[in-house]
Amino acid sequence: MQIDIKLDSEARDLLNAFPERVSVASSRAVIRALDGINTDSSKIIRQRYNVKKRDISIGVRKFKATRSRLEGRIEFGGKPIALEKFNPSPKRFTKNKPKHGISVEIRRGKKTLFRSSFMSRAGLIFVRQGKERLPIKHLYGPRIYQMIDSESKELIRAGAEERLLTNFKHQMRLGAKYR
């Protein structure tokens, strides 16, 4: 996702008045906007999915702007989140395997049953791959970038454009501290 800002009259006046502050103010504004985008995206994901902020932040990488390279980037990737992070039921290991399997709440308000699955003593959720005792397969949920749909992207983009412009104006006004 690429964001271009349209400068209003106040930002243009600041640009014309203090041209020497542009590179420092721009890089700092981009860095602050990246932090805000990270927060906004985490909130949007947690509104729809039953996942903790810590599990989201593990899969996010930020590439910050510098004075010479005035661009920043956030990548949502990482490994898929293990199913035991999504509020499983039963919550703990039991000696007897649950009759129908283990249910988890990946999306908020919607339980999903994984038939024939069971929980190990370590709290991990597995399913057998055949009739034999072994091999077993550890079950995972979606990755972070799979949780962000087009509607979420538009919400993040709108917040990012607004945040970048306000941060840029704020950093231009604080120019006396850059010396």
N, C-alpha and C positions, 0 to 999 in steps of 0.2 A: 504494500500500500504506500503510495507516494502522496505527500501533502505539500501543497503550495499555498502560501498565505497571500492575501490581498491586503496591502497596507492601507489603513485609513489616513485621514488628514493629520492626525496627531503623530502617527508613526513617521509619516513623510517629513513633517516639520522637525522631528528629532533626528532623522537621518540627514537632513540638510544642515542642521545646526552643528552636529557632532559626527562628521564622517570618519574620524579616526577611531571611534568606538565601535564601529559596525562589526568587525570580525570577532572581537571579544564578546560583545553583547549577543551576537548571533549564536556563537558556539555555546555560551552559557544558557541561552534561551532554549536551544535544542536539547541540551542535557536535562534541563528541568522539565521540558515537555515530555521527554522519554520516560522520566520517572512518573509523570502524571498518566501517560498512556498505559504504563505497566499497572498502575493502581486501578485505572478505569476498566481495563480488560479483565483484571482479576475480579473486580466487583461484578461485572457482567456475567462472567463464567460462573461465579458462585451463586448468582441469583437463579440460574437455570440448572446447574449441576450440583450434586452433593459432594463437593470436594473442598479440601482445606486450602487456605492461601499458601501454606508451605509447599504442598504438593504441586501447586501451579508454579510457584517461583523456582522450583528445581528445573523445570523445563523451559525457562525463559532466559535468553541471552541478550544483553544490551551491548551495542557498539556505539560508544559515545563520540560526539563531535569534538574536533580540535579547532584551533584558530586557522590552521591551513586547510583543513578538510571540514567544511561546514555541512556535514550531513551525519545523521544518526540513524540507527537501525535497531529494531527489536525483532528477534526470531523466536517464534513459538515452536518448539520441537521437543526433543527429549524422548525418553522411553515412554511406552504406555504405562498408565497408572494401574497398579495391581488392584484386583477386585476387593481385597480385604480393606482397602481405604474407603470404600463406598458403603459403609454402614451395613455389614452383612448380618443375616439372621439365620441361624443362631450365631451369637457373637463370639463364642468360645468353642474350643475343641470339646467334643463329647465322645465317649467311648463308642457309642452306637452311631453309625452314620445316619443323618437325617433321612426320613422316609422318602421325601421327594427331591431333596437337594438343598442348596443354599440359595436364598434370595438376597439380592442387593438392591440398593436404591441409587442408581447411577444418575438419573434425572430426578429432580426434586418432585416428590409426590407420586412417583411411579416405581413400584417394586418390580424387579425382573428375576424370575426363577431360573437358575441354572441346574437343570436336571442331572442327577447322578453325581453332583459335585459334593465334595466334603472338605472339612477344614482339618489341617494337620495340627500337631501339638504346638508348632511355632506360630499358628494363626494364619497360615497361608491357605488359599483356596485352590484345590486341585480337582481334576477329573481324570478318570482312568481312560486310556486310549483303546482298550480292548477288554476282553473278558478276563484276561489274566490280571494278577496283582500289579505287575509292572508292565509297561512304562506308565507313568502318570504325567499330566501336563498342568503347569501352573497357569491359572487364568488371569487375564488382564482386561482392563477396560479401555476407553478411548485415550488418545494422546491429546495434548493441550490444543494443538491447532485444529483437531477435529471437533472440538467443542465450540469453536468460533464460527458461526454461520454468517451469511451475508448481512443479515439485519444487525448482528453484533458488530460487524466491521463498520457499518455506516455510523452506528452510535459512537464507536471509538474514533472514527475519522472526524466527526463533527466536534467532539470534545477536544481532539488534538489540534485542530485548526484554531479553535478559540483560545486554547491554552498557549499555543505557540505565539500567537499575536500578543496576548497580554504579557507573557514572559519577555518577549522582545522589547516591548515598550518599557517595561519595568527595568530591564537591564540597561537600556539606553539612558534612562533617567539616573541610574546609579553610577554613571560613567566616571565620576570623580574618584571612586575607590579603585579604579583600574591602574592608576599610575604607580 
